[in-house]
Amino acid sequence: MPDDYFTVQLRKDVLDGLASAPRSLPPKWFYDAYGSELFEEITRLPEYYLTRAEQEILTQRAARIAAATRADTLVELGAGSSRKTRLLLDALTEAGTLTRYAPLDVSASALSEAGAALCRDYPALRVTATVTDFEAELALPPGDGPRLIAFLGSTIGNLDPAQRHVFFTGLRKAMAKRDTFLLGADLVKDAGVLWRAYNDSQGVTAAFNKNVLAVLNRELDADFDPDAFAHRAVWNAGQQRIEMWLRSRNAQAVKVRGLDLTLEFERGEELLTEISTKFEREALTAELARAGLRVSDWWTDAAGGFALLLAAPAAV
């Protein structure tokens, strides 16, 4: 990617998203070094069930996944800390097929830290990390043997239906015949459980949400006051998604000097920072089928609230 890609993209997202109604920003801008640390803390919170549920499934099914895919390369999209990925790495290593791990993420710091740990703990494994924005352009690392492309954590829920279709069709075009796709997806469930997962009692999610303002202050010489905004996460039943917002506590003007821009916020005006869609099996399977991906396996945790599915290119 061009050296200035993320700078250019951030400027574009701010100009486009903060000038829209309602104002919005893509959630990828949460993830500077501090934001990545906060998200890792979120995954350990008692209210945030997603990581534990997915890990439960991986613990039970990793050997089955390794046997079914016989992957030579494990490609992980949005890898982050690669903590859960170790279950797949161990299973594929035990199966005797794995030679390379190729994580892709927008956070260079997360990739660097995770890559160093994996190189230490898996000395025979080749690790080739890539800082990239896979939402903009999905370029899978080449591989001599079958590739297993993992997209865990229900990050797919951050995309709206149109964005998911573009992502799934782009992935299908990039996949070879023997490649497989492992997708983690959070499922529709009790609204109270969902609300608590994004409104934790310790306020970590609120700090994570507000961190995007610190990113804008640093990268674009803005003067957002995080304390002048309140974290708000709500369940949108009609679109089956959690929405995270930042609500302006008062009428205020924010200068974004790097863009020669002044933003006028009214009291109570909100900025959408993330959507987290929750899925139902039939609808998600149909989305994948429309993109040319056939689901072969669907597993859930014991509570039935989170799914891990394995898909492959459908026969033409």
Secondary structure, 3 states (H helix, E strand, C coil): CCCCHHHHHHHHHHHHHCCCCCEECCHHHHCCHHHHHHHHHHCCCCCCCHHHHHHHHHHHHHHHHHHHHCCCEEEEECCCCCCCHHHHHHHHHHHCCCCEEEEEECCHHHHHHHHHHHHHHCCCCEECCEECCCCCCCCCCCCCCCEEEEECCCHHHHCCHHHHHHHHHHHHHHCCCCCEEEEEEEECCCHHHHHHHCCCCCCHHHHHHHHHHHHHHHHHCECCCHHHEEEEEEEECCCCEEEEEEEECCCEEEEEHHHCEEEEECCCCEEEEEEEECECHHHHHHHHHHCCEEEEEEEECCCCCEEEEEEEECCC
